[in-house]
Amino acid sequence: MLEIRDLEVYYGVIRALKSISLRVKEGEIVTLIGANGAGKTTSLRTISGLLRPHAGSILLNGVDVTQLSPRERVKEGMSHVPEGRRVFPMMSVLENLELGAFLRRDKEGIEEDLTHVYERFPILFDRRKQMAGTLSGGEQQMLAIGRALMSRPKVLLLDEPSMGLAPLLVQEIFNIIQTINEAGTTVLLVEQNANMALQIASRAYVLETGSIVLSGEAKTLLESEEIKKAYLGGK
C-alpha cells in the first residue's frame, strides 16, 4: 500500500531524516512513535508532499509519488491530517468539509460522504453552520479528520491527533481511528501517546533523531521493557 525507501530529508545542513524505510500494508494501522524532535512530523510532511526529500522514494499502491505535488498525491489516494488540526477558522464546519472534496466532481458521492461524516461525528452536523475557529479542540480534531475523509483516501496520515485533548476525548479519538480503519481505510499514525498508539496499531516503528531504531508488532513493542522505559513511563 504505502512504502517508504531510504528517505532522507535536510533542513539546511541539518539531516532531519536519515535514510528511513517503512511499509504500511493495506488495511493496517501502523504507528510511528518517538520523542519530540525525532522526525515524526517531518516524515508525514514528506510523505504527503509538503516537504521534498533529498533522497529516497515514496510508493503508493506501487506508484512512485516522490515527485508528485500534494494535490496529486491526494488524487492518488493519500490524505493528511496535520499536527495542530489546521482547520480554516473563518469558514464554517460545512465549508471546511466541502474543501476536503475539492478535487472531486461526483456531487452525489460527495453528499453521501458528507452524510457519513455527520453520522460518524454528530457534533459536526449540529455545528455545521458554525465557524470552525469557535469549535473546541476535540471538535476541531473531528473536523480535521472528517475533512480528510471527504477525499475518500486509501491511506490516511494522522499527525498527533490526541495533542492537547482531555483524556476522555483522547480515548474517543482513538476509537474513531479504529472505526475508520475497520471501514477500510489504511492508517499511518504519528503519535506521542505511545501507549494508546501501540494499543490500536498492528505494527510500529520507533524513530530517534531521524533514524528508525526499532520496529515490530505493536503488541510486542508494548510489552518491551526498553519501550516502557523510554516512552511509556515505565521504570
LUMKELUM-76351 format. One record per atom (N, C-alpha, C): residue in one letter; chain; atom name; x negated, y negated, z negated. Coordinates in steps of 0.1 Angstrom, whole numbers, plus 2048, in hexadecimal, padded with zeros to 3 digits. Last residue first. Layout:
a | A | CA | X | Y | Z
...
REM end
This chain:
k | A | N | 7A1 | 7EC | 6A5
k | A | CA | 795 | 7EA | 69D
k | A | C | 78B | 7F5 | 6A1
g | A | N | 7B4 | 7DB | 6BF
g | A | CA | 7B1 | 7E6 | 6B7
g | A | C | 7A4 | 7E4 | 6B0
g | A | N | 7BE | 7C9 | 6D1
g | A | CA | 7BD | 7C5 | 6C3
g | A | C | 7BA | 7D0 | 6BA
l | A | N | 7BC | 7CF | 6EB
l | A | CA | 7C9 | 7D2 | 6E4
l | A | C | 7C8 | 7CF | 6D5
y | A | N | 7A3 | 7CA | 6F7
y | A | CA | 7AF | 7C3 | 6FC
y | A | C | 7BC | 7C5 | 6F4
a | A | N | 78D | 7D7 | 6EA
a | A | CA | 78B | 7CB | 6F2
a | A | C | 798 | 7C3 | 6F5
k | A | N | 798 | 7ED | 6DB
k | A | CA | 78F | 7E3 | 6D4
k | A | C | 78E | 7D6 | 6DC
k | A | N | 7A7 | 7FA | 6EF
k | A | CA | 7AD | 7F5 | 6E3
k | A | C | 7A5 | 7EA | 6DC
i | A | N | 792 | 801 | 701
i | A | CA | 79D | 7F7 | 705
i | A | C | 7A4 | 7F2 | 6F9
e | A | N | 784 | 813 | 6F1
e | A | CA | 77D | 808 | 6F7
e | A | C | 787 | 7FD | 6FB
e | A | N | 797 | 827 | 6EC
e | A | CA | 792 | 81F | 6E1
e | A | C | 78B | 812 | 6E6
s | A | N | 7B4 | 82C | 700
s | A | CA | 7A5 | 82B | 700
s | A | C | 7A1 | 822 | 6F4
e | A | N | 7CE | 82C | 704
e | A | CA | 7CA | 834 | 6F9
e | A | C | 7BA | 833 | 6F7
l | A | N | 7D1 | 81E | 71B
l | A | CA | 7D8 | 819 | 710
l | A | C | 7D3 | 820 | 703
l | A | N | 7C4 | 82E | 72E
l | A | CA | 7BD | 822 | 729
l | A | C | 7C4 | 81C | 71D
t | A | N | 7D7 | 841 | 731
t | A | CA | 7CA | 845 | 72C
t | A | C | 7C3 | 839 | 726
k | A | N | 7EC | 833 | 73C
k | A | CA | 7EE | 839 | 72F
k | A | C | 7E1 | 83D | 728
a | A | N | 7E2 | 82B | 754
a | A | CA | 7E5 | 821 | 74A
a | A | C | 7E6 | 827 | 73C
e | A | N | 7C6 | 83B | 763
e | A | CA | 7D4 | 83B | 75F
e | A | C | 7D7 | 832 | 753
g | A | N | 7AC | 823 | 76C
g | A | CA | 7B1 | 830 | 769
g | A | C | 7C0 | 830 | 767
s | A | N | 78D | 811 | 768
s | A | CA | 79A | 813 | 76F
s | A | C | 79F | 821 | 76B
l | A | N | 774 | 7F8 | 761
l | A | CA | 77C | 804 | 75D
l | A | C | 789 | 805 | 765
v | A | N | 76A | 7E1 | 76C
v | A | CA | 761 | 7E9 | 763
v | A | C | 767 | 7F7 | 75F
i | A | N | 768 | 7CC | 786
i | A | CA | 771 | 7D7 | 780
i | A | C | 768 | 7E0 | 779
s | A | N | 75D | 7AB | 781
s | A | CA | 75A | 7B8 | 785
s | A | C | 764 | 7C2 | 77E
g | A | N | 761 | 791 | 776
g | A | CA | 761 | 793 | 784
g | A | C | 75F | 7A1 | 789
t | A | N | 760 | 795 | 75A
t | A | CA | 757 | 78C | 761
t | A | C | 756 | 78F | 770
e | A | N | 772 | 7B2 | 75D
e | A | CA | 769 | 7AB | 754
e | A | C | 760 | 7A2 | 75C
l | A | N | 790 | 7C4 | 75F
l | A | CA | 787 | 7BB | 766
l | A | C | 77F | 7B3 | 75B
v | A | N | 79D | 7E4 | 763
v | A | CA | 798 | 7DA | 759
v | A | C | 78E | 7D1 | 760
y | A | N | 7BB | 7F0 | 771
y | A | CA | 7AD | 7ED | 773
y | A | C | 7A9 | 7E2 | 768
a | A | N | 7D3 | 80C | 76F
a | A | CA | 7CE | 7FF | 76B
a | A | C | 7BF | 7FD | 76F
r | A | N | 7F3 | 81B | 777
r | A | CA | 7E4 | 81B | 777
r | A | C | 7E0 | 80D | 773
s | A | N | 80D | 817 | 76F
s | A | CA | 809 | 825 | 772
s | A | C | 7FA | 825 | 772
a | A | N | 81A | 801 | 755
a | A | CA | 812 | 804 | 761
a | A | C | 80F | 813 | 763
i | A | N | 825 | 7FD | 73D
i | A | CA | 82E | 7FE | 748
i | A | C | 827 | 802 | 755
q | A | N | 810 | 7FC | 72A
q | A | CA | 81C | 805 | 727
q | A | C | 825 | 807 | 734
l | A | N | 7FF | 7EA | 734
l | A | CA | 7FB | 7F8 | 735
l | A | C | 807 | 801 | 732
a | A | N | 80D | 7D2 | 72D
a | A | CA | 80A | 7D6 | 73B
a | A | C | 807 | 7E4 | 73D
m | A | N | 80D | 7D2 | 711
m | A | CA | 81A | 7D3 | 719
m | A | C | 817 | 7D8 | 727
n | A | N | 7F1 | 7D1 | 70D
n | A | CA | 7F9 | 7DB | 707
n | A | C | 806 | 7DD | 70F
a | A | N | 7E8 | 7B9 | 719
a | A | CA | 7E4 | 7C6 | 71E
a | A | C | 7EC | 7D2 | 719
n | A | N | 7F1 | 79D | 721
n | A | CA | 7F7 | 7A6 | 717
n | A | C | 7F4 | 7B5 | 71C
q | A | N | 7E7 | 793 | 738
q | A | CA | 7DE | 793 | 72D
q | A | C | 7E4 | 79B | 721
e | A | N | 7EA | 7A0 | 759
e | A | CA | 7F0 | 79D | 74C
e | A | C | 7E6 | 79D | 741
v | A | N | 7F5 | 7A6 | 779
v | A | CA | 7EA | 7A0 | 771
v | A | C | 7F0 | 79B | 764
l | A | N | 801 | 7BF | 78C
l | A | CA | 804 | 7B7 | 781
l | A | C | 7F7 | 7B3 | 77A
l | A | N | 810 | 7C9 | 7A9
l | A | CA | 802 | 7C7 | 7A3
l | A | C | 804 | 7BC | 799
v | A | N | 829 | 7DF | 7B2
v | A | CA | 826 | 7D3 | 7AA
v | A | C | 817 | 7D4 | 7A7
t | A | N | 842 | 7E7 | 7CB
t | A | CA | 835 | 7EA | 7C5
t | A | C | 830 | 7DD | 7BE
t | A | N | 865 | 7EC | 7C8
t | A | CA | 85A | 7E2 | 7CB
t | A | C | 84D | 7E6 | 7C3
g | A | N | 87A | 7FD | 7C1
g | A | CA | 872 | 7FF | 7CD
g | A | C | 867 | 7F6 | 7D1
a | A | N | 887 | 7FC | 7AA
a | A | CA | 88F | 7FA | 7B5
a | A | C | 887 | 7FA | 7C2
e | A | N | 872 | 7FF | 798
e | A | CA | 87B | 80B | 79A
e | A | C | 884 | 809 | 7A6
n | A | N | 869 | 7E5 | 799
n | A | CA | 861 | 7F0 | 79E
n | A | C | 869 | 7FC | 7A1
i | A | N | 87E | 7D8 | 78C
i | A | CA | 87A | 7D4 | 799
i | A | C | 872 | 7DF | 7A0
t | A | N | 87C | 7E4 | 773
t | A | CA | 888 | 7E5 | 77B
t | A | C | 885 | 7E2 | 789
q | A | N | 863 | 7DB | 76A
q | A | CA | 865 | 7E9 | 76C
q | A | C | 871 | 7EC | 775
i | A | N | 868 | 7C0 | 768
i | A | CA | 85E | 7C4 | 771
i | A | C | 860 | 7D3 | 774
i | A | N | 87B | 7C0 | 754
i | A | CA | 87F | 7BC | 761
i | A | C | 875 | 7C0 | 76B
n | A | N | 86C | 7C7 | 73E
n | A | CA | 877 | 7D0 | 742
n | A | C | 87B | 7CD | 751
f | A | N | 85C | 7B1 | 73D
f | A | CA | 855 | 7BE | 741
f | A | C | 860 | 7C8 | 745
i | A | N | 86F | 79E | 735
i | A | CA | 868 | 79C | 742
i | A | C | 861 | 7AA | 746
e | A | N | 876 | 7A8 | 71C
e | A | CA | 880 | 7A7 | 727
e | A | C | 879 | 7A6 | 734
q | A | N | 85E | 7A5 | 70E
q | A | CA | 864 | 7B2 | 710
q | A | C | 86E | 7B2 | 71B
v | A | N | 85D | 789 | 70E
v | A | CA | 852 | 791 | 714
v | A | C | 857 | 79F | 717
l | A | N | 873 | 782 | 6FF
l | A | CA | 873 | 77F | 70D
l | A | C | 868 | 787 | 715
l | A | N | 86A | 789 | 6E6
l | A | CA | 876 | 790 | 6EB
l | A | C | 877 | 78E | 6FB
p | A | N | 853 | 778 | 6E3
p | A | CA | 852 | 787 | 6E4
p | A | C | 85E | 78E | 6EA
a | A | N | 853 | 75C | 6F9
a | A | CA | 856 | 762 | 6EC
a | A | C | 856 | 771 | 6EE
l | A | N | 839 | 753 | 711
l | A | CA | 847 | 757 | 70D
l | A | C | 848 | 75D | 6FF
g | A | N | 820 | 74D | 71A
g | A | CA | 827 | 743 | 713
g | A | C | 835 | 746 | 70F
m | A | N | 81F | 766 | 733
m | A | CA | 818 | 75B | 72C
m | A | C | 822 | 750 | 727
s | A | N | 829 | 77B | 740
s | A | CA | 82E | 77A | 732
s | A | C | 828 | 76D | 72C
p | A | N | 81E | 77C | 75A
p | A | CA | 82C | 779 | 758
p | A | C | 831 | 777 | 74A
e | A | N | 803 | 77A | 767
e | A | CA | 806 | 776 | 759
e | A | C | 815 | 773 | 757
d | A | N | 80D | 77D | 786
d | A | CA | 802 | 778 | 77F
d | A | C | 806 | 773 | 771
l | A | N | 815 | 796 | 79D
l | A | CA | 81A | 78F | 791
l | A | C | 80E | 78A | 788
l | A | N | 81E | 79E | 7BD
l | A | CA | 812 | 79B | 7B4
l | A | C | 817 | 792 | 7A9
l | A | N | 82F | 7B8 | 7CC
l | A | CA | 830 | 7AC | 7C4
l | A | C | 824 | 7AA | 7BB
v | A | N | 834 | 7C6 | 7EB
v | A | CA | 82B | 7C6 | 7E0
v | A | C | 82D | 7B8 | 7D9
k | A | N | 849 | 7C1 | 7FC
k | A | CA | 845 | 7CF | 7FA
k | A | C | 83C | 7D0 | 7EE
p | A | N | 862 | 7A8 | 7F6
p | A | CA | 854 | 7AD | 7F7
p | A | C | 853 | 7BC | 7F5
r | A | N | 878 | 796 | 7FE
r | A | CA | 878 | 7A4 | 7FF
r | A | C | 86A | 7AA | 800
s | A | N | 878 | 77C | 7F7
s | A | CA | 871 | 77F | 803
s | A | C | 871 | 78E | 806
m | A | N | 884 | 77B | 7DE
m | A | CA | 88C | 777 | 7E9
m | A | C | 885 | 779 | 7F7
l | A | N | 871 | 781 | 7CB
l | A | CA | 879 | 78C | 7D0
l | A | C | 881 | 788 | 7DC
a | A | N | 869 | 767 | 7C4
a | A | CA | 860 | 770 | 7CB
a | A | C | 867 | 77C | 7D2
r | A | N | 87F | 75E | 7B6
r | A | CA | 87B | 757 | 7C3
r | A | C | 872 | 760 | 7CB
g | A | N | 87E | 76F | 7A0
g | A | CA | 88A | 770 | 7A9
g | A | C | 886 | 769 | 7B7
i | A | N | 867 | 766 | 794
i | A | CA | 868 | 773 | 799
i | A | C | 873 | 775 | 7A3
a | A | N | 86F | 74B | 78E
a | A | CA | 863 | 74E | 797
a | A | C | 863 | 75C | 79C
l | A | N | 885 | 750 | 77E
l | A | CA | 887 | 749 | 78A
l | A | C | 87B | 74C | 794
m | A | N | 878 | 75C | 768
m | A | CA | 882 | 764 | 76F
m | A | C | 884 | 75D | 77D
q | A | N | 869 | 746 | 760
q | A | CA | 862 | 752 | 764
q | A | C | 86C | 75B | 76C
q | A | N | 87D | 734 | 759
q | A | CA | 875 | 731 | 764
q | A | C | 86D | 73D | 769
e | A | N | 887 | 741 | 743
e | A | CA | 890 | 740 | 74E
e | A | C | 888 | 73C | 75B
g | A | N | 871 | 73F | 731
g | A | CA | 876 | 74C | 736
g | A | C | 87E | 74B | 742
g | A | N | 870 | 723 | 72E
g | A | CA | 865 | 72A | 734
g | A | C | 869 | 738 | 739
s | A | N | 890 | 714 | 739
s | A | CA | 886 | 718 | 72F
s | A | C | 87B | 720 | 736
l | A | N | 895 | 6FA | 751
l | A | CA | 897 | 707 | 74C
l | A | C | 88C | 70A | 741
t | A | N | 890 | 6E2 | 75E
t | A | CA | 897 | 6E1 | 751
t | A | C | 899 | 6EF | 74B
g | A | N | 885 | 6E7 | 776
g | A | CA | 87C | 6E2 | 76C
g | A | C | 883 | 6E1 | 75E
a | A | N | 89A | 6EE | 786
a | A | CA | 892 | 6F9 | 781
a | A | C | 889 | 6F4 | 776
m | A | N | 8BA | 6E0 | 781
m | A | CA | 8AC | 6DE | 786
m | A | C | 8A3 | 6E8 | 77F
q | A | N | 8D7 | 6F5 | 788
q | A | CA | 8CF | 6ED | 77F
q | A | C | 8C1 | 6EC | 784
k | A | N | 8E6 | 706 | 796
k | A | CA | 8E6 | 6F8 | 79B
k | A | C | 8DD | 6EF | 792
r | A | N | 8E3 | 71E | 789
r | A | CA | 8DF | 71D | 797
r | A | C | 8DE | 70F | 79C
r | A | N | 8E6 | 729 | 770
r | A | CA | 8DE | 71C | 771
r | A | C | 8DB | 718 | 77F
d | A | N | 8F4 | 740 | 773
d | A | CA | 8FA | 736 | 76B
d | A | C | 8F3 | 728 | 76C
f | A | N | 8E1 | 74D | 782
f | A | CA | 8EE | 74A | 788
f | A | C | 8F5 | 73F | 780
l | A | N | 8CE | 751 | 76F
l | A | CA | 8CB | 748 | 77A
l | A | C | 8D7 | 744 | 782
i | A | N | 8D9 | 762 | 75D
i | A | CA | 8D7 | 755 | 758
i | A | C | 8D4 | 74B | 764
p | A | N | 8D8 | 77B | 76A
p | A | CA | 8E5 | 774 | 76A
p | A | C | 8E3 | 765 | 765
f | A | N | 8C3 | 78A | 77C
f | A | CA | 8C1 | 77F | 773
f | A | C | 8CE | 777 | 772
r | A | N | 8CF | 79E | 78C
r | A | CA | 8C3 | 7A2 | 783
r | A | C | 8C1 | 797 | 779
e | A | N | 8E2 | 790 | 799
e | A | CA | 8E6 | 79B | 791
e | A | C | 8DB | 79F | 787
y | A | N | 8D3 | 77D | 7A6
y | A | CA | 8DC | 778 | 79B
y | A | C | 8E1 | 784 | 793
v | A | N | 8C6 | 78E | 7B8
v | A | CA | 8BE | 786 | 7AE
v | A | C | 8C7 | 782 | 7A2
h | A | N | 8DC | 797 | 7C7
h | A | CA | 8D4 | 7A1 | 7BF
h | A | C | 8CC | 799 | 7B4
t | A | N | 8E4 | 77F | 7D3
t | A | CA | 8ED | 786 | 7CA
t | A | C | 8E6 | 790 | 7C1
l | A | N | 8CD | 77C | 7E3
l | A | CA | 8D1 | 772 | 7D9
l | A | C | 8DA | 778 | 7CE
d | A | N | 8D0 | 791 | 7F4
d | A | CA | 8C5 | 791 | 7EA
d | A | C | 8C7 | 787 | 7DF
e | A | N | 8E7 | 789 | 802
e | A | CA | 8E7 | 795 | 7FB
e | A | C | 8DC | 796 | 7F0
e | A | N | 8DD | 772 | 80E
e | A | CA | 8E8 | 771 | 804
e | A | C | 8E9 | 77D | 7FC
i | A | N | 8CA | 77E | 81E
i | A | CA | 8C6 | 774 | 814
i | A | C | 8D1 | 773 | 809
g | A | N | 8DA | 78D | 82F
g | A | CA | 8D0 | 794 | 826
g | A | C | 8CB | 78B | 81B
e | A | N | 8E7 | 779 | 83D
e | A | CA | 8EF | 782 | 835
e | A | C | 8E6 | 789 | 82B
k | A | N | 8D2 | 76B | 84A
k | A | CA | 8DA | 764 | 840
k | A | C | 8E2 | 76E | 837
d | A | N | 8B4 | 771 | 853
d | A | CA | 8C0 | 779 | 851
d | A | C | 8C9 | 774 | 846
r | A | N | 89C | 764 | 854
r | A | CA | 8A7 | 75E | 85C
r | A | C | 8B4 | 766 | 85B
r | A | N | 881 | 75B | 83E
r | A | CA | 88B | 764 | 843
r | A | C | 896 | 75D | 84B
l | A | N | 870 | 74A | 832
l | A | CA | 86B | 750 | 83F
l | A | C | 876 | 759 | 845
f | A | N | 87C | 743 | 81A
f | A | CA | 87A | 739 | 825
f | A | C | 876 | 73E | 832
a | A | N | 884 | 74E | 803
a | A | CA | 888 | 755 | 80F
a | A | C | 885 | 74C | 81B
g | A | N | 87D | 73D | 7EF
g | A | CA | 876 | 74A | 7EF
g | A | C | 879 | 752 | 7FC
l | A | N | 88F | 729 | 7F2
l | A | CA | 881 | 727 | 7F7
l | A | C | 879 | 734 | 7F8
e | A | N | 8A4 | 733 | 7E4
e | A | CA | 8A5 | 732 | 7F2
e | A | C | 897 | 730 | 7F9
l | A | N | 89B | 72E | 7CA
l | A | CA | 89D | 73C | 7CF
l | A | C | 89D | 73C | 7DE
n | A | N | 89B | 712 | 7C9
n | A | CA | 88E | 71A | 7C7
n | A | C | 890 | 728 | 7CC
e | A | N | 8B6 | 70D | 7CC
e | A | CA | 8AC | 709 | 7D6
e | A | C | 89F | 710 | 7D5
l | A | N | 8C0 | 718 | 7B4
l | A | CA | 8C4 | 71E | 7C1
l | A | C | 8BA | 71A | 7CC
v | A | N | 8B4 | 707 | 7A1
v | A | CA | 8B2 | 715 | 7A1
v | A | C | 8B5 | 71C | 7AF
s | A | N | 8AB | 6E8 | 7B2
s | A | CA | 8B4 | 6F1 | 7AA
s | A | C | 8AF | 6FF | 7AA
m | A | N | 88D | 6D5 | 7AD
m | A | CA | 896 | 6DC | 7B6
m | A | C | 89F | 6E5 | 7AD
m | A | N | 879 | 6CC | 79E
m | A | CA | 883 | 6C2 | 7A2
m | A | C | 88D | 6C8 | 7AC
p | A | N | 867 | 6E1 | 79A
p | A | CA | 86F | 6DC | 78E
p | A | C | 87B | 6D3 | 793
f | A | N | 862 | 6FF | 7A8
f | A | CA | 863 | 6F1 | 7AC
f | A | C | 86D | 6EA | 7A3
v | A | N | 84C | 714 | 794
v | A | CA | 859 | 711 | 79A
v | A | C | 859 | 702 | 79F
r | A | N | 835 | 71F | 788
r | A | CA | 834 | 716 | 794
r | A | C | 841 | 715 | 79B
r | A | N | 82A | 734 | 776
r | A | CA | 838 | 735 | 77D
r | A | C | 839 | 72C | 789
g | A | N | 812 | 739 | 76B
g | A | CA | 819 | 72C | 768
g | A | C | 826 | 72A | 76F
e | A | N | 806 | 74B | 786
e | A | CA | 804 | 748 | 778
e | A | C | 80B | 73A | 776
p | A | N | 81E | 754 | 7A0
p | A | CA | 811 | 74E | 79B
p | A | C | 811 | 74D | 78C
v | A | N | 827 | 76F | 7B1
v | A | CA | 82D | 766 | 7A6
v | A | C | 821 | 761 | 79F
h | A | N | 827 | 776 | 7D3
h | A | CA | 81E | 773 | 7C8
h | A | C | 826 | 76A | 7BE
s | A | N | 82B | 790 | 7EB
s | A | CA | 831 | 785 | 7E4
s | A | C | 82A | 783 | 7D6
m | A | N | 829 | 7A0 | 80A
m | A | CA | 823 | 79D | 7FE
m | A | C | 829 | 790 | 7F8
g | A | N | 830 | 7A6 | 825
g | A | CA | 837 | 7AD | 81A
g | A | C | 830 | 7AB | 80C
e | A | N | 829 | 798 | 83A
e | A | CA | 825 | 7A6 | 83A
e | A | C | 82A | 7AD | 82E
k | A | N | 832 | 77F | 833
k | A | CA | 839 | 786 | 83E
k | A | C | 835 | 794 | 83F
v | A | N | 81F | 779 | 820
v | A | CA | 82D | 77A | 81C
v | A | C | 835 | 782 | 827
r | A | N | 80A | 776 | 831
r | A | CA | 80A | 781 | 828
r | A | C | 817 | 784 | 822
e | A | N | 810 | 75E | 83E
e | A | CA | 810 | 76B | 846
e | A | C | 810 | 777 | 83D
r | A | N | 80D | 74D | 828
r | A | CA | 81A | 74E | 82F
r | A | C | 81B | 75B | 837
p | A | N | 7F1 | 74F | 823
p | A | CA | 7FB | 753 | 819
p | A | C | 809 | 756 | 81F
s | A | N | 7E1 | 75B | 842
s | A | CA | 7E6 | 750 | 839
s | A | C | 7EF | 756 | 82E
l | A | N | 7C9 | 775 | 847
l | A | CA | 7D6 | 76F | 848
l | A | C | 7D9 | 764 | 83E
q | A | N | 7B2 | 782 | 843
q | A | CA | 7B1 | 775 | 849
q | A | C | 7BE | 76F | 84B
t | A | N | 7BA | 79A | 836
t | A | CA | 7B0 | 791 | 830
t | A | C | 7B0 | 783 | 836
v | A | N | 7CB | 7AE | 83D
v | A | CA | 7D1 | 7A1 | 83C
v | A | C | 7C7 | 796 | 836
d | A | N | 7CC | 7CA | 84F
d | A | CA | 7C2 | 7C1 | 849
d | A | C | 7C8 | 7B3 | 849
v | A | N | 7E3 | 7E3 | 847
v | A | CA | 7E1 | 7D7 | 84F
v | A | C | 7D7 | 7CE | 848
g | A | N | 7EA | 7F7 | 836
g | A | CA | 7E0 | 7FA | 840
g | A | C | 7DD | 7EF | 849
n | A | N | 7FA | 7E9 | 823
n | A | CA | 800 | 7F4 | 82C
n | A | C | 7F7 | 7F7 | 838
l | A | N | 7E2 | 7D2 | 823
l | A | CA | 7F0 | 7D4 | 81E
l | A | C | 7F7 | 7DE | 828
l | A | N | 7C1 | 7CC | 818
l | A | CA | 7CA | 7D3 | 821
l | A | C | 7D8 | 7D5 | 81B
i | A | N | 7A6 | 7B7 | 818
i | A | CA | 7B3 | 7B9 | 811
i | A | C | 7BC | 7C0 | 81B
s | A | N | 782 | 7B7 | 813
s | A | CA | 78F | 7B8 | 81B
s | A | C | 79B | 7BB | 813
g | A | N | 763 | 7A5 | 811
g | A | CA | 76D | 7AF | 80D
g | A | C | 779 | 7AE | 816
a | A | N | 758 | 783 | 808
a | A | CA | 756 | 790 | 80E
a | A | C | 761 | 799 | 80A
h | A | N | 764 | 76C | 7FF
h | A | CA | 756 | 76B | 806
h | A | C | 754 | 778 | 80D
p | A | N | 787 | 766 | 803
p | A | CA | 77C | 76D | 7FE
p | A | C | 76F | 76B | 806
r | A | N | 79B | 74A | 7FC
r | A | CA | 794 | 751 | 807
r | A | C | 788 | 759 | 801
l | A | N | 7BA | 747 | 7EB
l | A | CA | 7AB | 746 | 7EB
l | A | C | 7A5 | 74E | 7F6
l | A | N | 7D3 | 74E | 7F2
l | A | CA | 7D1 | 740 | 7ED
l | A | C | 7C2 | 73D | 7EC
g | A | N | 7D8 | 768 | 7F9
g | A | CA | 7D3 | 75F | 804
g | A | C | 7D1 | 750 | 7FF
s | A | N | 7DE | 77C | 7E7
s | A | CA | 7E9 | 775 | 7EE
s | A | C | 7E5 | 76B | 7F8
i | A | N | 7C4 | 783 | 7DF
i | A | CA | 7CC | 78D | 7E6
i | A | C | 7D8 | 786 | 7ED
t | A | N | 7BC | 76B | 7D2
t | A | CA | 7B5 | 770 | 7DE
t | A | C | 7BD | 77A | 7E6
r | A | N | 7CD | 76B | 7BD
r | A | CA | 7CD | 75F | 7C6
r | A | C | 7C6 | 763 | 7D3
l | A | N | 7C6 | 782 | 7B0
l | A | CA | 7D3 | 781 | 7B6
l | A | C | 7D4 | 776 | 7C0
s | A | N | 7AB | 77B | 7A8
s | A | CA | 7AE | 787 | 7B0
s | A | C | 7BB | 786 | 7B7
t | A | N | 7AF | 765 | 798
t | A | CA | 7A7 | 764 | 7A5
t | A | C | 7AA | 770 | 7AE
t | A | N | 7BB | 772 | 783
t | A | CA | 7C3 | 768 | 78B
t | A | C | 7BC | 766 | 798
k | A | N | 7A4 | 781 | 77A
k | A | CA | 7B1 | 787 | 77D
k | A | C | 7BA | 77E | 786
g | A | N | 78C | 77A | 770
g | A | CA | 78E | 77A | 77F
g | A | C | 79B | 780 | 783
a | A | N | 786 | 775 | 756
a | A | CA | 781 | 781 | 75C
a | A | C | 782 | 782 | 76B
g | A | N | 792 | 760 | 749
g | A | CA | 786 | 75D | 751
g | A | C | 780 | 76A | 757
n | A | N | 79E | 773 | 72D
n | A | CA | 79E | 766 | 735
n | A | C | 791 | 764 | 73C
a | A | N | 799 | 797 | 733
a | A | CA | 79A | 78A | 72B
a | A | C | 79B | 77E | 734
g | A | N | 7B0 | 7AE | 743
g | A | CA | 7A3 | 7A8 | 740
g | A | C | 7A4 | 79B | 738
i | A | N | 7C1 | 7C2 | 75C
i | A | CA | 7C0 | 7BC | 74F
i | A | C | 7B1 | 7B7 | 74C
l | A | N | 7D7 | 7CA | 773
l | A | CA | 7CA | 7C5 | 772
l | A | C | 7C9 | 7BD | 765
t | A | N | 7ED | 7E5 | 77A
t | A | CA | 7EA | 7D9 | 773
t | A | C | 7DB | 7D6 | 772
v | A | N | 805 | 7F1 | 790
v | A | CA | 7F7 | 7F2 | 78C
v | A | C | 7F4 | 7E4 | 785
i | A | N | 820 | 804 | 795
i | A | CA | 81C | 7F8 | 78E
i | A | C | 80E | 7FA | 78B
e | A | N | 827 | 813 | 7B6
e | A | CA | 820 | 812 | 7A9
e | A | C | 822 | 805 | 7A3
g | A | N | 832 | 814 | 7CF
g | A | CA | 83A | 819 | 7C4
g | A | C | 834 | 817 | 7B6
e | A | N | 814 | 81B | 7E0
e | A | CA | 822 | 818 | 7E1
e | A | C | 82A | 81D | 7D5
k | A | N | 7F6 | 813 | 7CD
k | A | CA | 7FE | 81C | 7D5
k | A | C | 80D | 817 | 7D5
v | A | N | 7DC | 7FE | 7CD
v | A | CA | 7EA | 7FF | 7C8
v | A | C | 7F2 | 807 | 7D1
r | A | N | 7BA | 7FC | 7C6
r | A | CA | 7C4 | 801 | 7CE
r | A | C | 7D2 | 802 | 7C7
l | A | N | 79B | 7E9 | 7C7
l | A | CA | 7A6 | 7EF | 7C0
l | A | C | 7B1 | 7F3 | 7CA
s | A | N | 77C | 7DA | 7C2
s | A | CA | 784 | 7E3 | 7CB
s | A | C | 78F | 7E9 | 7C2
i | A | N | 766 | 7BE | 7C2
i | A | CA | 770 | 7C7 | 7BC
i | A | C | 778 | 7CE | 7C6
s | A | N | 74E | 7AD | 7C4
s | A | CA | 750 | 7BA | 7CC
s | A | C | 75A | 7C3 | 7C5
k | A | N | 754 | 79A | 7AD
k | A | CA | 747 | 7A0 | 7B1
k | A | C | 74A | 7AE | 7B7
l | A | N | 760 | 779 | 7AB
l | A | CA | 763 | 788 | 7AD
l | A | C | 757 | 78F | 7B3
a | A | N | 750 | 762 | 7A7
a | A | CA | 75C | 765 | 79E
a | A | C | 761 | 773 | 79F
r | A | N | 733 | 754 | 7A7
r | A | CA | 739 | 761 | 7AC
r | A | C | 744 | 765 | 7A3
i | A | N | 72D | 733 | 7AD
i | A | CA | 731 | 73D | 7A3
i | A | C | 738 | 748 | 7A9
v | A | N | 728 | 71F | 7BF
v | A | CA | 71E | 729 | 7BE
v | A | C | 721 | 734 | 7B4
g | A | N | 74A | 71D | 7C7
g | A | CA | 73D | 716 | 7C9
g | A | C | 732 | 721 | 7C9
y | A | N | 756 | 738 | 7BD
y | A | CA | 759 | 72B | 7BB
y | A | C | 74C | 723 | 7BC
y | A | N | 75A | 756 | 7D2
y | A | CA | 751 | 74C | 7CB
y | A | C | 759 | 73F | 7C9
v | A | N | 761 | 778 | 7D3
v | A | CA | 766 | 76A | 7D4
v | A | C | 75C | 761 | 7CC
e | A | N | 764 | 797 | 7E3
e | A | CA | 75B | 78D | 7DC
e | A | C | 761 | 77F | 7DE
l | A | N | 76F | 7B8 | 7E4
l | A | CA | 773 | 7AA | 7E4
l | A | C | 769 | 7A1 | 7DC
d | A | N | 76F | 7D4 | 7EC
d | A | CA | 763 | 7CC | 7EA
d | A | C | 765 | 7BD | 7EB
r | A | N | 790 | 7D6 | 7F6
r | A | CA | 783 | 7DC | 7F8
r | A | C | 778 | 7D1 | 7F6
i | A | N | 7B0 | 7DE | 7EC
i | A | CA | 7A6 | 7D3 | 7EB
i | A | C | 798 | 7DA | 7EC
e | A | N | 7CF | 7E7 | 7F8
e | A | CA | 7C2 | 7EB | 7F6
e | A | C | 7B8 | 7E0 | 7F6
l | A | N | 7F0 | 7F1 | 7F5
l | A | CA | 7E7 | 7E6 | 7F4
l | A | C | 7D9 | 7EB | 7F0
m | A | N | 7F8 | 80C | 800
m | A | CA | 800 | 800 | 800
m | A | C | 7F7 | 7F3 | 800
REM end
